[in-house]
């Protein structure tokens, strides 16, 4: 697999910006070098021909009939118009005498160039199929000396490619030998465009593995070499670069305020990439394919990361509609589909459809958009098709995560549908009759937790989580929140009569609210697809704790130990994002007023 080796996407962005008003020009092509000949005489300037140097002839000759009539011949084949009209035989003299000496010389040179090109192509076809990665690695090392602190995309543990064993005697290969014990970076320096793709794959795509990575890598390579076009691949490349520019590692140090990071040059570059991508979404709407759906989906992911949830929801809706239309028209999830290429396309389409559905519904519930009715929504009965090729450990972990997330989302949706379809005027007067169902859902959530593979187990400490475990833990807390919410609503908002059976679920619900804030602390300052949803859920948990502390009927006594520390944690989280998210600023004011009232 060959990876992009441009000196960066700075020219790429400039190209995109300067061509906003020129959509008719699909690409900027690199100038071709002048053709060289071995005739040194051609290198000197030739004197102009005198009028009597040699006689020039017309390049087109009339047929014999038209020449005899001294009329203009239109040279139609197989017979000119006049010969065809009178039924005469149309005869043209041998064309070998139709060219003057200069034209003959030009034709000879063109024939020579054509033969050289054909010979070069034959040599390339007869050569062993060497991988381009080693040749491009040499180009990378020469053109990106300033970026030597980055690993190559080839060294990414999640997206390794399998190249030929030929031409392996390189510095990078030797440094990767076990005798060096992995102390040295075996990767060659990578330019900006490849770094952005690498960051995107490691921080964004890992949570929604819907792309054909080798294909996308080729799109980026073509964009770096030939420039940005106005089609779906170019739009997708720009969105990927935008996400790669604003994404950050889950474990890295964060600034004191989200606006500090947002005002950085890297973030501004990401905004420019995204603006260029948006200019191409109109062209993307004219076509229908999986790339088009992915353009809209990742545009939604970007908008979620910069706190524009309503615009993101519109993108997810468009992406889901495009993917679903393709599934219906192509007969998606057909077990009889033959061919590795067809199965790969079907898998890519199914995973894109799933990702769009999950994101759209999750956002619709939080925004309170009830058209269509979310309670009438059901996830498809099938799971996305897994890749057919052999996966390494890290690739398998990504797909384990994807399927685990799909399963827990299904469970959450079943809980929401069963509980909230039986509510009366926004209340749960029969909450005491729901205890058995709640216990059953708790068992299902516990079974999901124990069924996780060892690489994704949630039995490890929260502070050791990576981004995948962090997301799964958040989805599990969502499950429990929906299970306990009816009991919290009745006990806190409506002061329902005490009942030992329901009181137990109130206690568990309040403990879960405090636990959610503590377990999300590691991601308080991490910008990602679900950061706005995390702010909403943690703030909701903090407000539940505050409301319980003010409720009547002995609910305050059910609060867990450390609930005030949990509320302060939510205040800290909102304070970090307040300059960027308006609703965070408003909710922060409420919680700060509550904390100040404690007088501690």
C-alpha positions in Angstrom: 0.0 0.0 0.0 1.4 3.4 -0.9 0.8 6.2 1.5 0.6 9.9 0.7 4.0 11.6 0.7 3.2 15.2 0.0 5.0 17.9 2.0 1.7 18.7 3.6 -1.8 19.8 2.9 -1.1 23.5 2.9 -1.1 23.7 -0.9 -4.1 21.4 -0.8 -6.1 23.9 1.3 -5.0 26.8 -0.8 -6.1 24.9 -3.9 -9.4 24.2 -2.4 -10.0 27.8 -1.4 -8.9 29.5 -4.6 -11.1 27.2 -6.6 -14.4 27.7 -4.7 -15.6 30.0 -7.6 -14.4 27.6 -10.3 -16.2 24.3 -9.9 -15.8 23.6 -13.6 -12.2 22.8 -13.2 -12.2 19.5 -11.5 -8.4 19.3 -10.7 -5.2 21.2 -10.9 -2.7 19.1 -12.9 1.0 19.2 -12.4 3.0 20.6 -15.3 4.6 17.9 -17.4 8.3 18.1 -18.1 9.3 18.9 -21.7 10.0 15.9 -24.0 13.6 15.5 -24.6 15.2 14.0 -27.8 18.6 12.6 -28.5 18.9 14.9 -31.5 21.2 17.6 -30.2 20.5 19.6 -33.3 17.0 20.2 -32.0 18.3 22.0 -29.0 19.5 25.0 -31.1 17.1 27.5 -32.5 16.2 26.7 -36.1 16.2 29.6 -38.6 12.8 30.4 -40.0 12.0 29.0 -43.4 12.3 31.2 -46.4 9.4 31.5 -48.8 11.3 29.4 -51.3 12.7 26.7 -49.0 10.4 24.1 -50.4 6.9 24.0 -51.7 4.1 23.4 -49.2 1.1 21.3 -50.1 -2.4 21.1 -48.7 -2.8 18.4 -46.0 -6.2 17.4 -47.4 -6.7 16.3 -51.1 -9.9 16.2 -53.0 -11.1 13.1 -54.7 -10.5 12.6 -58.4 -14.0 13.5 -59.5 -14.0 16.8 -57.5 -10.5 17.6 -58.7 -11.6 17.1 -62.3 -14.7 19.4 -61.7 -12.4 21.9 -59.8 -15.0 22.0 -56.9 -14.5 21.7 -53.2 -14.6 18.2 -51.8 -15.9 17.5 -48.3 -13.8 14.3 -48.0 -16.6 12.3 -46.5 -15.9 8.6 -46.2 -16.4 6.2 -47.8 -17.6 8.6 -50.5 -17.8 12.4 -50.6 -21.2 14.0 -50.9 -21.0 14.7 -54.6 -19.9 11.2 -55.5 -22.5 9.7 -53.3 -25.2 11.9 -55.0 -24.3 10.9 -58.6 -23.3 7.4 -57.7 -19.7 7.7 -58.9 -16.8 5.9 -57.4 -15.0 8.2 -55.0 -11.2 7.7 -55.3 -8.5 9.7 -53.4 -4.9 9.5 -54.3 -2.4 7.6 -52.1 -2.1 9.7 -48.9 1.7 9.1 -48.7 2.3 12.1 -50.8 -0.1 14.4 -48.9 2.4 15.7 -46.3 5.2 18.2 -46.7 8.7 17.5 -45.3 8.0 19.3 -42.0 4.8 17.3 -41.4 6.6 14.1 -42.1 9.3 15.0 -39.6 6.7 15.7 -36.9 4.9 12.4 -37.5 8.2 10.5 -37.3 9.0 12.2 -33.9 5.5 11.3 -32.6 5.9 7.7 -33.7 9.2 7.6 -31.9 7.7 9.0 -28.7 4.8 6.5 -28.9 7.3 3.6 -29.3 9.3 4.7 -26.3 6.1 4.9 -24.1 5.0 1.5 -25.2 8.5 0.1 -24.5 8.4 1.7 -21.0 5.0 0.2 -20.3 6.1 -3.3 -21.4 9.2 -3.1 -19.1 7.0 -2.1 -16.1 4.5 -4.9 -16.8 7.3 -7.5 -17.1 8.9 -6.4 -13.9 8.0 -8.2 -10.6 5.1 -6.6 -8.8 7.1 -4.7 -6.2 5.2 -2.8 -3.6 5.4 1.0 -3.8 5.8 1.5 -0.1 9.6 1.2 -0.1 10.0 3.7 -2.9 7.6 6.1 -1.3 9.3 5.7 2.0 12.5 7.1 0.4 10.5 10.0 -0.9 9.0 10.6 2.5 12.4 10.6 4.2 13.7 13.2 1.7 10.6 15.5 1.7 9.5 15.5 5.3 12.7 15.9 7.4 11.0 18.3 9.8 8.4 15.7 10.9 10.7 12.9 12.1 9.0 12.6 15.5 6.0 11.0 14.0 5.5 7.3 13.3 4.5 6.2 9.8 1.0 5.2 9.0 2.5 1.8 8.2 3.4 1.4 11.8 -0.1 2.0 13.0 -1.1 -1.2 14.9 -4.7 -1.0 13.9 -4.3 -0.4 10.1 -1.2 -2.4 9.1 -0.9 -3.4 5.5 0.8 -6.6 4.2 3.5 -5.6 1.7 5.9 -7.7 -0.2 9.0 -9.2 1.4 11.2 -7.9 -1.3 13.4 -4.8 -0.8 13.3 -5.1 2.9 16.9 -4.1 3.6 16.2 -0.6 4.8 17.1 1.4 7.8 13.6 1.3 9.0 13.5 -2.5 8.8 16.8 -2.9 10.7 15.6 -0.6 13.5 12.5 -2.8 13.8 14.6 -5.9 14.6 14.1 -7.4 18.0 17.8 -6.8 19.0 16.9 -3.1 19.4 14.1 -4.0 21.8 11.8 -1.4 20.2 13.8 1.5 21.7 14.0 3.4 18.4 11.3 4.7 16.1 11.5 2.5 13.0 9.2 4.8 11.0 10.2 7.3 8.4 9.2 10.9 8.8 5.7 11.6 7.5 4.3 14.8 6.0 1.3 16.7 7.3 -1.3 15.0 5.2 -0.3 11.6 6.4 -0.2 12.7 10.0 -3.8 14.0 9.7 -4.9 10.7 8.3 -3.1 8.8 11.0 -4.7 10.9 13.7 -8.1 10.4 12.2 -7.7 6.6 12.0 -6.4 6.4 15.6 -8.8 8.8 17.3 -12.0 9.0 15.2 -12.3 6.0 12.8 -11.5 3.6 15.6 -14.9 4.2 17.1 -16.8 3.8 13.8 -14.8 1.6 11.5 -16.9 2.3 8.4 -14.3 3.2 5.8 -12.2 1.2 3.4 -8.9 2.4 4.8 -6.7 1.4 1.8 -9.1 3.1 -0.6 -9.3 6.3 1.5 -5.5 6.3 1.8 -5.4 6.2 -2.0 -7.8 9.1 -2.2 -5.6 11.2 0.0 -2.5 10.3 -2.0 -4.3 11.3 -5.2 -5.4 14.6 -3.6 -1.8 15.4 -2.5 -0.5 14.7 -6.0 -3.2 16.0 -8.3 -5.1 18.5 -6.2 -8.6 18.6 -4.7 -11.5 18.0 -7.0 -15.3 18.6 -6.6 -16.4 15.0 -6.1 -17.2 12.7 -3.2 -13.7 11.3 -2.7 -12.3 14.9 -2.5 -15.0 15.9 0.0 -14.3 12.9 2.2 -10.6 13.6 2.1 -11.2 17.2 3.3 -13.5 16.0 6.1 -11.0 13.4 7.2 -8.2 16.1 7.3 -10.5 18.4 9.3 -11.2 15.7 11.9 -7.5 14.8 12.0 -6.6 18.4 12.7 -9.0 18.9 15.6 -8.8 15.5 17.2 -6.5 14.8 20.2 -5.3 11.8 22.0 -7.4 10.5 24.9 -4.4 10.4 27.2 -2.7 13.7 26.3 -2.4 16.8 28.4 -5.2 19.3 27.8 -5.3 23.1 28.0 -6.9 25.0 30.8 -9.8 26.0 28.6 -11.3 24.5 25.5 -11.0 27.8 23.7 -7.2 27.8 24.1 -7.1 24.6 22.0 -9.7 26.0 19.6 -7.7 29.1 18.8 -4.6 27.1 17.9 -3.3 27.1 14.3 -4.0 23.4 14.0 -7.6 23.9 14.8 -7.9 26.8 12.4 -6.5 24.5 9.7 -9.2 22.0 10.6 -11.9 24.7 10.1 -10.5 25.5 6.7 -10.5 21.9 5.6 -14.1 21.6 6.8 -15.3 24.7 5.1 -13.7 23.4 1.8 -15.5 20.1 2.3 -18.9 21.9 2.9 -18.4 23.6 -0.5 -18.5 20.2 -2.1 -21.5 18.7 -0.3 -23.8 20.2 -2.9 -22.0 18.2 -5.6 -22.1 15.2 -3.4 -25.9 15.4 -3.1 -26.1 14.9 -6.9 -24.7 11.4 -6.6 -25.7 8.4 -4.5 -23.1 6.0 -3.1 -21.5 4.9 0.2 -18.9 7.6 -0.1 -21.6 10.2 -0.1 -23.2 8.8 3.0 -19.7 8.7 4.7 -19.2 12.4 3.8 -22.3 13.4 5.6 -21.7 11.1 8.5 -18.2 12.4 9.3 -19.4 16.0 8.7 -21.8 15.3 11.5 -19.0 13.9 13.7 -17.0 17.1 13.1 -20.0 19.3 14.0 -20.6 17.3 17.2 -17.0 17.9 18.2 -17.5 21.7 17.8 -20.8 21.8 19.7 -23.3 22.2 16.8 -25.6 19.3 17.5 -28.6 20.4 15.4 -26.5 20.8 12.3 -24.9 17.5 13.1 -28.3 15.8 13.4 -29.2 17.0 9.9 -26.0 15.5 8.5 -26.7 12.2 10.3 -30.3 12.1 8.9 -29.0 12.7 5.3 -26.3 10.1 5.8 -28.8 7.5 7.1 -31.2 8.2 4.3 -28.5 7.8 1.7 -27.2 4.6 3.2 -30.7 3.1 3.7 -31.6 3.9 0.1 -28.5 2.1 -1.1 -29.3 -0.9 1.1 -32.8 -1.2 -0.3 -31.7 -0.8 -3.9 -28.7 -3.3 -3.5 -30.5 -5.9 -1.4 -28.1 -5.3 1.6 -27.3 -8.1 4.0 -28.0 -10.7 1.3 -26.3 -13.9 2.5 -26.1 -15.1 -1.1 -24.0 -12.2 -2.2 -21.0 -13.5 -4.0 -17.5 -12.1 -4.6 -15.1 -10.6 -2.2 -15.5 -7.2 -3.6 -19.3 -7.3 -3.4 -19.1 -8.5 0.2 -16.7 -5.8 1.1 -18.9 -3.1 -0.4 -22.0 -4.6 1.4 -20.1 -4.7 4.7 -19.0 -1.1 4.3 -22.5 0.0 3.5 -24.0 -1.9 6.4 -21.6 -0.4 8.9 -22.1 3.1 7.6 -25.9 2.6 7.9 -25.5 1.4 11.5 -23.2 4.3 12.5 -25.7 6.8 11.0 -28.7 5.2 12.8 -27.0 5.1 16.2 -25.8 8.7 16.0 -29.0 10.1 14.6 -31.3 8.4 17.2 -29.0 9.2 20.1 -29.0 12.9 19.1 -32.7 12.9 18.4 -33.6 11.7 21.9 -31.3 14.3 23.5 -32.6 17.2 21.4 -36.2 16.2 22.0 -37.0 15.8 18.3 -40.0 13.5 18.3 -40.8 13.3 14.6 -40.7 10.6 13.7 -41.6 9.1 17.1 -38.3 7.6 18.5 -40.3 5.2 20.6 -41.5 3.5 17.4 -38.0 3.1 16.1 -36.3 -0.3 16.2 -32.8 -1.2 15.2 -32.4 -3.7 12.3 -32.5 -7.3 13.4 -29.2 -8.2 11.8 -25.7 -7.2 12.9 -23.3 -5.6 10.5 -21.2 -8.0 8.4 -17.7 -8.5 9.7 -14.6 -8.3 7.5 -13.8 -11.5 5.7 -10.0 -11.2 5.8 -7.8 -12.2 8.7 -7.7 -9.5 11.4 -4.8 -8.8 13.7 -5.3 -8.3 17.4 -5.9 -4.5 17.3 -8.3 -4.7 14.3 -10.2 -7.5 16.1 -10.5 -5.2 19.1 -12.0 -2.4 17.1 -14.6 -4.8 15.7 -15.4 -6.3 19.1 -16.0 -2.7 20.3 -18.3 -2.0 17.3 -20.4 -5.1 17.9 -20.5 -4.5 21.7 -21.6 -1.0 21.3 -24.3 -2.1 18.9 -25.6 -4.7 21.4 -25.7 -2.3 24.3 -27.5 0.4 22.2 -30.1 -2.2 21.3 -30.6 -3.0 25.0 -31.0 0.7 25.9 -33.6 1.2 23.1 -35.6 -1.8 24.4 -35.6 -0.3 27.9 -36.7 3.1 26.6 -39.5 1.6 24.5 -40.9 -0.6 27.2 -40.8 1.9 30.1 -41.7 5.1 28.3 -44.5 3.7 26.1 -46.4 2.8 29.3 -46.1 6.3 31.0 -49.2 8.4 31.7 -49.0 12.1 31.1 -45.2 12.1 31.7 -45.5 10.0 34.9 -45.1 6.4 36.0 -47.9 5.8 38.5 -47.4 2.1 38.3 -43.7 2.2 39.0 -44.1 -0.3 41.8 -45.3 -2.9 39.2 -42.2 -2.4 37.1 -39.7 -3.7 39.6 -39.6 -7.2 38.1 -39.0 -5.9 34.6 -36.3 -3.6 36.0 -34.5 -6.5 37.6 -34.6 -8.4 34.4 -33.0 -5.5 32.5 -30.3 -5.2 35.2 -29.5 -8.9 34.5 -29.3 -8.3 30.8 -26.9 -5.3 31.3 -24.8 -7.5 33.6 -24.8 -10.3 31.1 -23.6 -7.8 28.4 -20.8 -6.7 30.7 -19.6 -10.3 31.4 -19.8 -11.2 27.7 -17.2 -8.6 26.7 -13.9 -10.1 25.5 -10.9 -9.7 27.7 -9.5 -6.8 25.5 -12.6 -4.7 26.3 -13.4 -5.9 29.9 -14.8 -3.1 32.1 -13.5 -4.7 35.3 -10.3 -2.7 35.1 -10.0 0.7 36.9 -11.6 3.6 35.0 -8.4 5.7 35.0 -6.7 3.0 32.9 -9.4 3.1 30.2 -8.7 4.0 26.6 -11.3 5.7 24.5 -13.1 2.5 23.5 -13.6 1.3 27.1 -14.5 4.9 28.0 -17.3 4.9 25.4 -18.6 1.4 26.4 -18.7 2.4 30.1 -20.8 5.5 29.2 -23.3 3.4 27.2 -23.7 1.0 30.1 -24.4 3.9 32.4 -27.0 5.1 30.0 -28.7 1.7 30.3 -28.9 1.9 34.1 -30.0 5.5 33.9 -33.1 4.6 31.9 -33.8 1.7 34.2 -33.9 3.8 37.3 -35.3 7.1 35.9 -39.0 6.2 36.4 -38.4 5.6 40.1 -36.3 8.8 40.5 -39.0 10.8 38.7 -41.8 9.6 41.0 -39.8 9.9 44.2 -38.1 13.3 43.6 -40.5 15.3 41.3 -43.8 13.9 42.6 -43.0 12.8 46.1 -44.6 9.4 45.6 -45.4 7.4 48.7 -42.5 5.4 50.0 -42.3 1.8 49.0 -39.4 -0.5 50.0 -39.3 -2.1 46.5 -39.1 1.2 44.6 -36.9 2.8 47.3 -34.2 0.3 46.4 -34.2 1.5 42.8 -34.1 5.1 43.9 -31.0 4.4 45.9 -29.4 2.6 42.9 -30.3 5.5 40.6 -28.8 8.1 42.8 -25.6 6.0 43.2 -25.5 5.6 39.4 -25.8 9.4 39.0 -22.7 10.0 41.2 -20.9 7.1 39.5 -21.5 8.5 36.1 -19.7 11.8 36.9 -16.8 10.0 38.6 -16.3 7.5 35.7 -16.5 10.2 33.1 -13.9 12.4 34.8 -11.1 11.1 32.6 -12.9 12.4 29.5 -14.0 15.7 30.9 -11.6 17.6 28.6 -11.4 15.3 25.6 -12.9 16.6 22.4 -14.7 13.8 20.5 -17.9 12.8 18.7 -19.8 12.4 22.0 -18.4 15.3 24.0 -21.7 17.3 23.9 -23.7 14.3 24.9 -21.3 13.7 27.8 -21.8 17.2 29.0 -25.5 16.7 28.9 -25.5 13.4 30.7 -23.1 14.4 33.5 -25.0 17.7 34.0 -28.3 15.7 34.2 -26.8 13.4 36.8 -25.6 16.4 38.9 -29.0 18.0 38.7 -30.6 14.7 39.9 -28.3 14.7 42.9 -29.1 18.3 43.7 -32.9 17.7 43.2 -32.7 14.7 45.6 -31.0 16.8 48.2 -34.0 19.2 48.2 -36.7 16.6 47.8 -39.2 15.7 50.5 -40.1 12.3 51.9 -36.7 11.2 53.1 -35.1 11.1 49.6 -32.1 13.1 50.8 -31.2 10.2 53.1 -30.8 8.0 50.1 -28.0 10.1 48.6 -24.7 8.3 48.2 -21.5 9.2 50.0 -19.5 11.8 48.0 -22.4 13.1 46.0 -21.3 16.7 46.6 -17.9 15.9 45.2 -19.7 14.5 42.1 -21.6 17.8 41.6 -18.4 19.8 42.0 -16.8 17.5 39.3 -19.7 18.5 36.9 -19.0 22.1 37.7 -15.3 21.6 36.8 -16.3 19.9 33.5 -18.7 22.7 32.5 -16.2 25.4 33.4 -13.7 23.9 30.9 -16.2 24.1 28.0 -18.2 27.2 29.0 -16.5 29.6 26.5 -17.3 27.3 23.6 -20.7 25.7 24.4 -23.6 28.1 25.3 -25.7 25.5 27.1 -22.7 24.5 29.2 -22.3 28.1 30.2 -26.0 28.3 31.3 -25.9 25.0 33.2 -22.7 26.1 34.9 -24.4 29.1 36.3 -27.1 27.0 37.9 -24.7 24.5 39.5 -22.3 27.2 40.7 -25.2 28.9 42.5 -26.1 25.6 44.1 -22.5 24.9 45.3 -22.2 28.5 46.6 -25.3 27.9 48.7 -23.6 25.0 50.5 -21.3 27.5 52.1 -18.5 25.1 52.4 
